[in-house]
Structures are given as structure tokens and as C-alpha cells.
Amino acid sequence: MKFLENKQLNNITFHCIFILSVYAILFFIRLPILVNAEVFLTSDEAFMANDMANLFEGGQFHFYHENVSYQGIFHSLIAIPFFWLFGISSFAFKLPSILYYTLYIWTFFLLTMRINRKFAWISVALLVLCPPGILDVTVNNYPHTLIACLGNIAFLIYLSHRDNPTYRKIFYITFIMGFSLYVYTLSAIYSAVIIFLWIMDSKTFVRNVFEQLKPVCLRQGFARLIDIIIFINISWILLTYLTGGISSKIGDLGLFNSFMRTSAPHYRMLGSSNVHIPLIEFFILMVILRVVIYRTDIIRFIKMAKNSPSFICLGVGLLGFLMGLTPRWIGLYRNRINGHPGYELDFGLPQMWHKLSDLVSVKFPQILELNSYFGVLVALLVGLAIFNSLRRDKAPVKIIFAILPIIVVLAITMYQKPNVPRHIFPIYGVIVFYAASFLSNVEKKSIYSFWILLVFWGSFYSYATYNQYNKQNIVDGFSILEKETPFHSLIRYARDKQFEVVYTDYSAHKLQFLSGGNPSFVEFYRNPIRGWERIKQTANLPNFAVFISENSKNVSVYENFIKATKITCDREKVSKYLIFSKCRGPSKIFSSGALRYLRILAQREHAT
């Protein structure tokens, strides 16, 4: 921490007090949600919380959640100490999310301290007094805030390395990059920023490498073409290992799909093709072809690399990166990494433009609690500030916050899934950075204007947060109201009827966590996203029921199936759910298969 301007900040006591104070403030602001944690627990969180509850009670340890290839369990694992302190509960599972945001604010503070102390403290105030949309993101136990924190740590070490280069710092940087990719593959955006910074700092080295790669004869030209194919191939192998698979297309034209099969990466060209090509075998074939065609430069390269500091740095960096990915290698060895591709990309310009316009004119203003016009205006001002930073500034921290939003927006627009606030979270940090820069400049000219603007920011978002709590009926004046989730009535009903297993929609995971597994709740989809193991364990339990939301199209699916198979069921309605139970057919032989199929019959209403 030698780069900090104030000697007091080098004191570990200061940092402990800072972290505890920020955590306490964030906890207090989010207290109405935490008191009603069972109401605000999402089904995605509940799915992960079930895994942690099983582990806490002595279950088997895995590095990945079931049927998830793009994120590890580390962010969920941090809930275990909170389970030990407060018991297995929604409240305990949500507490780590506040810790992640606290650490993000702390690392953000350390980054901006490289500019000046006032800038850093202004940033802290703006991050603490955040909009309700960001508050919602930072109270859910997802990995997005954690990888932002790890990204900031990597930036800090990289900046320290620029001032005082050592091999140890290179190892730390790449280790964090590798580990953060295990935590959640979206952290690739932070790795991309560091790679961009490294290229900018090593222009001479990169230029010399390209000079040496210029072909001087036809054979060498073919060799360079194969080098490009090998580089693309090894990149896809690495990305497939990291993400579990990549699906890419342009509009309706499928381009390239890579996926994991028997713990090895394969790819399929042009979507509709059923030809699966193993990437590793293709890579080996290309390497052999490269050596046969031209190998003089390979021998020369090996001789040069022996004593080259640059290649030693690359070797140390590669070692750190691979060690950071150790949990993923173990997951691959245990054949635990499966599920849908981690990235589904669409390079079609209409789709990318639609995602960009939705981001700028809809999601961005919603997060900032602004109407579309003001949201677009803020986006334009931030874009102008980024352009000026790239053109004029040489300060590395400012370059980081200029590059990061460009990479984030590019990643979001290529991603096929809809824009959601948690994916946009890194951009909020960029907004805070430029807002703090603006307020810092205002403070130099007029201290009164500075305080007016800062108080306005705090008052605006404090009121917006209180207003949201009011709409959610979790506050009344200065009192916090405790609500009961409607799922408790479903759980009580299932227990009263002594059902052994209940089939329902994706909310099955939340019901399973809140009920403590009594009874078991599983998804009723024919191809569930989660919960395959629980489906297998409960497949033969005779006393089952099906809970269907009354607004779901699956009601008609079940009604038609029951009518066609002449199955009769008792029907009741509880908490807006239609319940089928005690189902039986006209004869045992005829209806056994139909009843078995009845358990898992539903169709998905939308992509998850």
C-alpha cells in the first residue's frame, strides 16, 4: 500500500475500521430487505442455498453447482460461516452479498486514492448511497459484485507492478484472473482490461514480435496461416474449458458451437450440422502440420525464449493463471462441469443494435431512477468523458475506467440473453467514477455547490430507496414491517396433506430451501435447468402432488393430459396455485406409465 498518499491509510487498523463501518452502513440501509429475506430470496439464490445447506449438514463437496458450467460455488460457499452464526436461513445466505459490495467499495477507494484523497472519499459516498436498482443487485448473493471486487484487486496489483515490476506481482495478477474466471466467467471483462493495459505498456515488445512474424518465403507464409489457425483453436479450447461452451451466430445463421463432452472440448460448425469435431485432436493435427511445413523459426524461438525476461514473465503469468483455475481443473476431472454453454453470442448487427438501444434508453435510466431522456443524456456525457480520457489522459486509473465500460457494453450487446441489472453493474462503478471526478472539480471552484450536489445525490437516491420499500410494503414510516412469503402457506398445506414430493415450477428451489426438504420440492419440467439429482431421488415416492400457478399455461397442459389419459385427481386452490393430488387411473396397468409421466410434464414458458 505504499502508493497511498496518507500514511494513516497504510495502517491495517484503518482498513479494518473502514470495512466494518461501510458494512454496517450498507447493512442498515438494506435492513428492511434482510428482515424480509425469505420474501426477497430469488429462486436462483435458493438453488445455490440448497447446495450450501446440504454441504453444511455434511453433504458431498463439489466445486460447481449442479448443471452449471459458467460459475463456481465460491460466492455461495462464503455463506457457510454465516450459517454457523445465524443458522440456515435466507437472511444468513444474503449477508455475503453485502460483504462483497463492501469489499468492492474498499478496493474502489484504494484505486481512486491514486488520483487524490478527496476523489476517493467522494466515490465512497456515491457508492454507499446507490440507486435502488444497484441496491437490489448488491443484496442478492450472486457472483457479479465479487468478481468486480476481484477485478479491482487485479487492477491495484497491476498498477503496483507498473511502479515496481516483480515476477511475484505478475503471478498474483494472473492467479486472480484465473480464480475470478472460476468464480464467474463474466470476469473475462476485467481480464480483457488488464490485457489491453499490458499491450499499451508493451508497445515496443508487441511491435518487435509482429516484425519477427513477417513471412519471408512462401513456406513461412503457409506456416503463419497455420499459426493463426492454431492460435484460434487453442483460444477456443481454453474458452470452452473456462465457460463450458460457446454458442455463436449471426442472426439466424449458426456459426460455431463449442461444448464439453466427456470432459473434453468439441465443436460443431453451422449450428444444424451434427458433425462433432474434437478440438484437441484438431489442435494436435495442426501442430504436426506446422512442424512438417516449416520449423526453423520454432527452433530459433526456443533458443531466444530461454533467457528472455519477457518470456519468463509470460511463463510466470501462465503458471499463476493455471493455478488460479485449479478448482475448474478439479471440476473437469470429476466430470462435474456440465450444463448449457456459458456464453451464447449473436454477432448480428440488428440484434446488437437492439441490445445497445435497450441498454442506453431503458435499462440504464431504470437503474439510475431517471426517465429515458435524462438517462440518454447521462450516457452521452459519460461517453464524452470516456472519449476525452482515452484521448488526453495518461493516468492509468483513468484509462482503466475508460476501457472497462467499452468492453462491458461490447460483451452485453453480443450476449443473446436480455439485459439485466447485474450484468450492467460494472458500468455503475464507471458512472460513480466520472460523477466523483465532476464533483471533485466542482469542489475546487465552489465548496457550496459541491455540497449542494452531493446532498442532492444522497437525498434523491435515499428517497428513491425509501419509496421502493414503501411500494413493497416493508416499511411504515420509520418502522420495518415483516411480511410472510406466500410460499409458507404452500409448505404448510403440503405438510398437512403429508405429501412426500411436490412438483412445481422453478420456484421449487425456493420452496425446497424454506421447507428444509420437508417435503421435497422438484421442478415439473421435462427438461429442468436444475435439480436432476433430487428428481431421481424422489421419482418413486408414491404420495406426490403437482402445484401449478393459476396464471400458467401449464394448467391447460395438465388438464388436457389428465383428460386424455382418464386420470382423476383431487383439486384444490392455495395461494394462487392449482393443486393436483391423489391422482389415480382407471386401472393399475394402464395408468402406471401415465402417472409416472404426470410428474414431469410441464413446458417452459420462457427462456431462463
C-alpha positions in Angstrom: 0.0 0.0 0.0 3.0 2.3 -0.4 1.3 4.3 -3.1 -1.3 5.7 -0.7 -0.8 9.4 -0.1 -1.9 9.4 3.6 0.4 7.4 6.0 -2.6 6.7 8.1 -4.1 4.7 5.3 -1.2 2.2 5.4 -2.3 1.2 8.9 -4.2 -2.1 8.9 -6.4 -0.8 11.7 -7.7 2.0 9.4 -8.7 -0.6 6.7 -10.5 -2.8 9.2 -12.4 0.2 10.6 -13.2 1.3 7.0 -14.6 -2.1 6.0 -16.6 -2.6 9.2 -18.0 0.9 9.0 -19.1 0.6 5.4 -20.5 -2.9 6.0 -22.6 -1.6 9.0 -23.9 1.3 6.9 -24.8 -0.9 4.0 -26.4 -3.4 6.4 -28.6 -0.7 7.9 -29.7 0.6 4.5 -30.7 -2.9 3.4 -32.2 -3.9 6.8 -35.9 -3.9 5.5 -34.9 -6.4 2.8 -32.8 -8.5 5.2 -35.7 -8.7 7.7 -37.9 -10.0 4.9 -35.1 -12.1 3.3 -37.4 -15.1 2.8 -39.7 -12.8 0.6 -36.8 -11.5 -1.4 -34.8 -14.7 -1.8 -34.8 -15.5 -5.5 -35.2 -19.0 -7.0 -31.6 -18.8 -8.4 -30.3 -17.9 -4.9 -32.4 -20.7 -3.3 -31.0 -23.3 -5.7 -27.5 -22.3 -4.6 -28.6 -22.0 -0.9 -29.9 -25.6 -1.1 -26.4 -26.8 -2.1 -24.8 -24.9 0.7 -27.4 -26.2 3.3 -26.7 -29.8 2.2 -22.9 -29.1 2.4 -23.3 -27.5 5.9 -25.2 -30.6 7.1 -22.4 -33.0 5.9 -23.2 -33.4 2.2 -20.7 -34.0 -0.5 -18.5 -31.1 -1.6 -18.4 -30.0 -5.2 -16.6 -27.1 -6.9 -19.7 -26.4 -9.1 -23.4 -26.3 -8.6 -25.4 -28.9 -10.5 -25.8 -28.3 -14.2 -23.9 -25.0 -14.1 -20.8 -24.6 -16.2 -20.1 -20.9 -16.1 -19.7 -20.2 -12.4 -18.2 -21.9 -9.3 -19.6 -22.2 -5.8 -17.1 -19.8 -4.1 -19.6 -16.9 -3.7 -22.1 -19.3 -2.2 -19.5 -21.0 0.0 -18.9 -17.8 1.9 -22.4 -18.2 3.3 -21.3 -21.2 5.4 -19.8 -19.1 8.2 -23.0 -17.1 8.3 -25.0 -20.3 8.5 -22.8 -21.2 11.5 -23.5 -17.9 13.2 -27.2 -17.4 12.4 -28.4 -20.8 11.3 -29.5 -22.0 7.9 -31.8 -19.1 6.7 -32.4 -16.7 3.8 -31.1 -13.9 6.0 -27.7 -15.7 6.5 -27.4 -16.6 2.8 -27.9 -12.9 1.8 -25.3 -11.5 4.2 -22.2 -12.3 2.0 -23.6 -10.1 -0.8 -23.2 -7.1 1.5 -19.6 -8.2 2.2 -18.8 -8.4 -1.5 -20.2 -4.9 -2.1 -18.2 -3.6 0.9 -15.0 -5.0 -0.4 -15.8 -3.6 -3.9 -16.2 -0.1 -2.3 -12.9 -0.6 -0.4 -10.9 -1.6 -3.5 -12.6 1.2 -5.5 -11.4 3.6 -2.7 -7.9 2.3 -3.0 -7.9 2.7 -6.8 -9.2 6.2 -6.7 -6.7 7.1 -4.0 -4.1 7.0 -6.8 -5.8 10.1 -8.1 -6.3 12.0 -4.9 -7.8 11.6 -1.4 -10.9 13.8 -1.9 -11.8 12.0 -5.1 -11.6 8.6 -3.3 -13.9 9.7 -0.4 -16.4 11.2 -2.8 -16.5 7.9 -4.6 -17.2 6.0 -1.4 -20.1 8.3 -0.6 -21.6 7.9 -4.1 -21.2 4.1 -3.9 -22.8 3.8 -0.5 -25.8 6.0 -1.5 -26.6 3.9 -4.5 -29.9 3.7 -6.6 -32.5 1.0 -5.7 -31.6 -0.9 -8.8 -28.0 -1.3 -7.6 -29.2 -2.0 -4.1 -31.2 -4.9 -5.4 -28.1 -6.3 -7.2 -25.9 -6.0 -4.1 -28.3 -7.7 -1.8 -28.6 -10.9 -3.9 -25.9 -13.5 -3.4 -24.7 -13.6 -7.0 -21.0 -13.6 -8.1 -21.2 -10.3 -10.1 -20.2 -8.0 -7.2 -17.5 -10.4 -6.1 -15.8 -10.6 -9.5 -15.9 -6.7 -9.6 -14.0 -6.7 -6.3 -11.5 -9.3 -7.6 -11.1 -7.2 -10.8 -10.3 -4.1 -8.7 -7.7 -6.1 -6.7 -6.1 -7.2 -10.0 -6.0 -3.6 -11.2 -4.4 -2.5 -7.9 -1.6 -5.1 -8.2 -1.1 -4.3 -11.9 -0.7 -0.6 -11.1 1.8 -1.5 -8.3 3.6 -3.7 -10.8 4.0 -0.8 -13.2 5.6 1.2 -10.5 7.9 -1.6 -9.2 7.9 -4.7 -11.5 8.4 -8.1 -9.9 7.6 -11.7 -11.0 5.6 -12.2 -7.8 3.2 -9.5 -8.8 2.7 -11.0 -12.2 1.9 -14.3 -10.6 -0.6 -12.6 -8.3 -2.3 -10.8 -11.1 -2.8 -13.8 -13.3 -3.7 -16.0 -10.3 -6.6 -13.6 -9.5 -7.6 -13.5 -13.2 -7.7 -17.3 -13.3 -9.5 -17.6 -10.0 -12.1 -15.0 -10.9 -12.8 -16.9 -14.1 -13.6 -19.9 -11.9 -15.9 -17.7 -9.7 -17.8 -16.5 -12.8 -16.8 -16.4 -16.4 -18.1 -12.8 -16.9 -14.9 -11.7 -15.1 -13.3 -12.1 -18.5 -14.1 -8.4 -19.0 -11.7 -7.5 -16.2 -9.0 -9.8 -17.7 -9.5 -8.1 -21.0 -8.9 -4.7 -19.5 -5.6 -5.9 -18.0 -4.5 -7.4 -21.3 -5.3 -4.1 -23.0 -3.3 -2.2 -20.4 -0.4 -4.6 -20.9 -0.4 -4.2 -24.6 -0.4 -0.4 -24.2 2.5 -0.6 -21.8 4.5 -3.0 -24.1 4.0 -1.4 -27.5 7.7 -1.8 -28.4 7.7 -5.5 -27.4 4.5 -6.2 -29.3 5.8 -4.3 -32.4 9.0 -6.3 -32.4 7.1 -9.6 -32.1 5.0 -8.7 -35.2 8.1 -7.6 -37.1 9.7 -11.1 -36.4 6.5 -12.8 -37.5 6.5 -11.3 -41.0 6.9 -14.2 -43.6 10.0 -14.1 -45.8 9.1 -17.0 -48.1 6.0 -18.9 -49.3 6.5 -21.8 -46.8 6.8 -19.4 -44.0 3.6 -17.7 -45.2 1.7 -21.0 -45.0 3.3 -21.5 -41.6 1.9 -18.2 -40.4 -1.6 -19.1 -41.7 -1.4 -22.4 -39.7 -0.2 -20.3 -36.7 -3.3 -18.2 -36.9 -5.5 -21.4 -37.0 -3.6 -22.9 -34.1 -4.0 -19.7 -32.1 -7.8 -19.5 -32.8 -8.1 -23.2 -32.0 -6.2 -23.0 -28.7 -8.2 -19.9 -27.8 -11.5 -21.8 -28.3 -10.1 -24.8 -26.3 -9.3 -22.5 -23.4 -12.6 -20.6 -23.7 -14.6 -23.9 -23.8 -12.8 -25.2 -20.7 -13.4 -21.9 -19.0 -17.1 -21.4 -19.9 -18.3 -24.9 -20.5 -19.1 -24.0 -24.1 -19.7 -21.1 -26.5 -22.6 -20.8 -28.9 -22.2 -18.1 -31.7 -24.3 -17.0 -34.6 -25.1 -14.1 -36.9 -28.9 -13.6 -36.8 -30.4 -17.0 -37.7 -27.1 -18.3 -39.1 -25.3 -20.5 -36.7 -21.5 -20.1 -36.8 -19.6 -22.1 -34.3 -20.7 -24.0 -31.2 -18.2 -25.4 -28.8 -19.2 -27.7 -25.9 -17.8 -30.1 -23.3 -18.2 -33.9 -23.9 -16.6 -36.4 -21.6 -14.6 -33.6 -20.1 -13.1 -32.7 -23.5 -13.9 -29.7 -25.7 -15.6 -30.3 -29.1 -17.1 -28.0 -31.7 -19.9 -28.1 -34.2 -20.0 -25.9 -37.3 -23.0 -24.0 -38.6 -25.5 -25.0 -35.9 -27.6 -27.6 -37.9 -24.6 -29.8 -38.6 -24.4 -33.0 -36.5 -20.6 -33.4 -37.1 -18.8 -33.0 -33.8 -15.0 -32.3 -34.2 -12.8 -32.8 -31.1 -10.8 -29.5 -30.7 -7.8 -31.1 -29.0 -7.2 -33.7 -31.8 -7.6 -30.9 -34.4 -5.1 -28.8 -32.5 -2.5 -31.7 -32.4 -3.0 -32.2 -36.2 -2.4 -28.5 -36.9 0.8 -28.5 -34.7 2.1 -31.6 -36.6 1.4 -30.0 -39.9 3.1 -26.7 -38.8 6.3 -28.6 -37.8 6.3 -30.5 -41.1 5.9 -27.4 -43.3 8.3 -25.0 -41.5 10.2 -25.4 -38.2 13.3 -23.2 -38.5 11.6 -20.3 -36.7 10.4 -22.6 -33.9 14.0 -23.7 -33.1 15.1 -20.0 -33.2 12.2 -19.0 -30.9 13.0 -21.7 -28.3 16.7 -20.5 -28.2 15.6 -16.9 -27.8 13.0 -17.7 -25.1 15.5 -19.4 -22.8 17.0 -16.2 -21.4 14.4 -13.6 -22.4 12.8 -11.7 -19.5 9.6 -11.2 -21.5 9.1 -14.9 -21.9 9.9 -15.6 -18.3 7.2 -13.1 -17.4 4.8 -14.9 -19.7 5.7 -18.2 -18.1 5.2 -16.9 -14.6 1.9 -15.4 -15.7 0.7 -18.6 -17.3 1.6 -20.6 -14.2 -0.4 -18.1 -12.0 -3.3 -18.3 -14.3 -3.5 -22.1 -14.4 -3.1 -22.3 -10.7 -5.9 -19.8 -10.2 -8.1 -22.1 -12.3 -7.3 -25.2 -10.2 -10.9 -25.6 -8.9 -12.1 -25.7 -12.6 -9.5 -28.4 -13.4 -10.7 -30.5 -10.4 -14.3 -30.0 -11.6 -13.3 -31.2 -15.0 -11.5 -34.2 -13.6 -14.6 -35.1 -11.5 -16.8 -34.6 -14.6 -18.8 -32.1 -12.6 -18.8 -29.3 -15.2 -21.9 -29.6 -17.4 -24.9 -27.6 -18.4 -25.7 -25.1 -21.2 -23.0 -23.0 -22.8 -21.6 -20.3 -20.7 -21.7 -17.8 -23.5 -24.4 -17.5 -26.2 -23.2 -14.9 -28.6 -25.0 -13.2 -31.5 -22.9 -11.0 -33.8 -25.8 -9.9 -35.9 -25.9 -6.1 -36.2 -29.7 -5.7 -35.7 -29.5 -7.8 -32.5 -26.5 -5.9 -31.2 -28.2 -2.5 -32.0 -31.4 -3.6 -30.3 -29.4 -4.6 -27.2 -27.4 -1.4 -27.2 -30.6 0.8 -27.6 -32.3 -1.1 -24.8 -29.3 -0.7 -22.6 -29.0 3.1 -23.2 -32.6 4.1 -23.4 -34.3 1.6 -21.0 -32.1 -0.3 -18.6 -29.6 2.4 -18.0 -32.2 5.0 -17.0 -34.1 2.5 -14.9 -31.0 1.7 -12.8 -30.3 5.4 -12.2 -34.0 6.2 -11.5 -34.2 8.6 -14.4 -36.6 8.9 -17.4 -35.3 7.9 -20.8 -34.3 11.4 -21.9 -32.1 12.1 -18.8 -30.7 8.5 -18.9 -29.6 9.0 -22.5 -28.1 12.4 -21.6 -26.1 10.8 -18.8 -25.0 8.1 -21.1 -23.8 10.7 -23.7 -21.9 12.7 -21.0 -20.2 9.5 -19.7 -19.3 8.6 -23.3 -17.8 12.0 -23.9 -15.8 11.7 -20.7 -14.5 8.3 -21.8 -13.5 9.7 -25.2 -11.6 12.6 -23.5 -9.9 10.2 -21.1 -8.7 8.0 -24.0 -7.5 11.0 -26.0 -5.9 13.1 -23.3 -5.3 11.3 -20.0 -2.2 9.2 -19.3 -3.2 8.4 -15.7 -3.6 4.6 -15.6 -6.6 4.6 -13.3 -8.5 6.9 -15.7 -7.5 4.6 -18.6 -8.9 1.7 -16.7 -12.3 3.4 -16.2 -12.3 4.4 -19.9 -11.6 0.9 -21.2 -13.8 -1.0 -18.8 -17.2 0.3 -20.0 -16.3 -0.2 -23.7 -15.6 -3.9 -23.0 -18.7 -4.3 -20.8 -21.0 -2.7 -23.4 -19.4 -4.8 -26.2 -19.9 -8.0 -24.2 -23.5 -7.1 -23.2 -24.5 -6.3 -26.8 -23.1 -9.6 -28.2 -24.7 -11.7 -25.4 -28.0 -13.2 -26.6 -29.9 -13.1 -23.3 -31.9 -9.9 -22.2 -30.1 -7.1 -20.4 -30.3 -7.4 -16.6 -29.1 -5.1 -13.9 -26.5 -7.5 -12.5 -24.7 -7.6 -15.9 -24.7 -3.8 -16.1 -23.3 -3.4 -12.5 -19.7 -2.7 -13.7 -21.0 0.4 -15.6 -22.4 1.8 -12.4 -18.8 1.9 -11.0 -17.8 3.9 -14.1 -20.7 6.3 -13.6 -19.6 6.9 -10.0 -16.0 7.4 -11.1 -16.9 10.2 -13.5 -19.5 11.7 -11.1 -16.8 11.8 -8.5 -14.4 13.4 -11.0 -17.1 16.1 -11.8 -17.8 16.7 -8.1 -14.1 16.9 -7.3 -13.7 19.6 -10.0 -16.8 21.5 -8.7 -15.3 21.4 -5.1 -12.2 23.2 -6.3 -14.3 26.1 -7.6 -17.2 26.2 -5.1 -17.5 24.3 -1.9 -21.2 25.3 -1.5 -22.1 24.0 -5.0 -20.2 20.7 -4.2 -22.2 20.1 -1.0 -25.5 21.0 -2.7 -24.8 18.5 -5.5 -23.6 15.8 -3.1 -26.6 16.2 -0.7 -28.9 16.2 -3.8 -27.4 12.8 -4.9 -27.8 11.3 -1.4 -31.3 12.7 -0.9 -32.5 11.7 -4.3 -31.4 8.0 -4.0 -32.3 7.8 -0.3 -35.9 8.9 -1.2 -36.0 6.5 -4.2 -34.9 3.7 -1.9 -37.5 4.5 0.8 -40.2 4.9 -1.9 -39.3 1.4 -3.2 -39.5 -0.1 0.3 -42.9 1.7 0.7 -44.2 0.2 -2.5 -43.0 -3.3 -1.4 -44.9 -2.8 2.0 -41.8 -3.5 4.1 -41.7 -0.1 5.8 -44.3 2.1 7.5 -42.8 5.5 8.4 -39.6 4.6 10.3 -40.8 1.1 11.2 -39.8 -2.1 9.4 -42.7 -4.4 8.5 -42.1 -8.1 8.4 -44.0 -10.0 5.7 -44.7 -13.7 5.3 -43.9 -15.2 1.9 -46.9 -16.8 0.3 -44.8 -20.0 -0.1 -45.2 -20.7 3.6 -48.9 -21.4 3.1 -48.0 -23.9 0.3 -45.4 -25.6 2.6 -47.9 -25.8 5.5 -50.5 -27.3 3.1 -48.1 -29.9 1.7 -47.1 -30.9 5.3 -50.7 -31.1 6.4 -51.5 -33.4 3.4 -48.3 -35.4 4.1 -47.1 -35.2 0.5 -43.7 -36.9 0.1 -42.8 -34.9 -3.0 -44.3 -31.8 -4.7 -43.7 -31.0 -8.4 -43.9 -27.3 -9.4 -42.2 -24.6 -11.4 -38.7 -23.1 -10.9 -39.9 -21.8 -7.5 -39.4 -25.4 -6.4 -35.9 -24.5 -5.3 -37.1 -21.7 -3.0 -39.8 -24.0 -1.6 -37.2 -26.7 -1.0 -34.9 -24.3 0.9 -37.7 -22.7 3.0 -39.2 -26.1 3.9 -35.8 -27.6 4.8 -36.6 -30.5 2.4 -39.8 -31.5 4.2 -41.4 -32.3 1.9 -39.2 -32.4 -1.2 -40.0 -29.9 -4.0 -38.7 -30.5 -7.5 -39.2 -28.9 -10.9 -42.0 -30.4 -13.0 -40.3 -29.6 -16.3 -39.4 -32.4 -18.7 -36.0 -30.8 -19.1 -35.3 -28.9 -15.8 -32.5 -26.5 -15.6 -31.7 -27.5 -12.0 -32.5 -30.4 -9.6 -31.8 -33.5 -11.6 -30.4 -35.3 -8.6 -33.5 -34.5 -6.5 -35.8 -35.7 -9.3 -34.0 -39.1 -9.4 -34.2 -39.4 -5.6 -37.9 -38.8 -5.5 -39.1 -40.5 -8.7 -40.6 -43.5 -6.9 -42.2 -41.8 -3.9 -45.9 -42.6 -4.3 -47.6 -39.8 -2.4 -47.0 -36.8 -4.8 -48.7 -33.6 -5.8 -48.4 -31.0 -8.6 -48.6 -27.3 -7.8 -49.3 -25.1 -10.8 -49.6 -21.3 -10.8 -53.1 -20.5 -11.9 -51.8 -18.0 -14.5 -49.5 -20.5 -16.1 -50.2 -22.1 -19.5 -49.2 -25.4 -17.9 -52.6 -25.6 -16.3 -54.1 -26.4 -19.7 -51.2 -28.8 -20.4 -52.1 -30.8 -17.3 -55.8 -30.6 -17.8 -55.5 -32.0 -21.4 -53.2 -34.8 -20.3 -55.4 -35.8 -17.4 -58.5 -35.8 -19.7 -56.7 -37.8 -22.4 -55.4 -40.5 -20.0 -58.6 -40.6 -17.9 -56.6 -39.9 -14.7 -58.6 -38.5 -11.8 -57.0 -36.1 -9.3 -58.2 -34.2 -6.2 -58.0 -30.4 -7.0 -57.7 -27.5 -4.6 -56.5 -23.9 -4.8 -54.0 -22.5 -2.4 -52.2 -19.1 -2.7 -52.9 -18.7 -6.4 -51.7 -22.2 -7.1 -53.9 -25.0 -8.5 -53.0 -28.3 -6.8 -53.4 -31.8 -8.2 -53.1 -34.6 -5.7 -54.1 -38.2 -5.1 -54.0 -38.9 -8.8 -55.2 -42.3 -10.0 -56.1 -44.0 -13.2 -58.9 -46.4 -14.3 -56.5 -49.4 -14.0 -53.1 -50.0 -12.4 -51.5 -51.5 -15.6 -52.8 -48.7 -17.9 -52.1 -45.8 -15.6 -48.7 -46.6 -14.1 -46.8 -45.1 -17.0 -49.2 -42.2 -17.3 -48.9 -41.3 -13.6 -45.1 -41.5 -13.9 -45.2 -39.1 -16.8 -47.6 -36.8 -15.0 -44.9 -35.9 -12.5 -42.7 -34.2 -15.1 -45.0 -32.8 -17.8 -44.7 -29.1 -17.8 -43.4 -26.9 -20.6 -41.2 -23.8 -20.2 -43.0 -20.6 -20.7 -39.8 -18.6 -21.4 -36.1 -19.0 -21.6 -34.3 -18.8 -18.2 
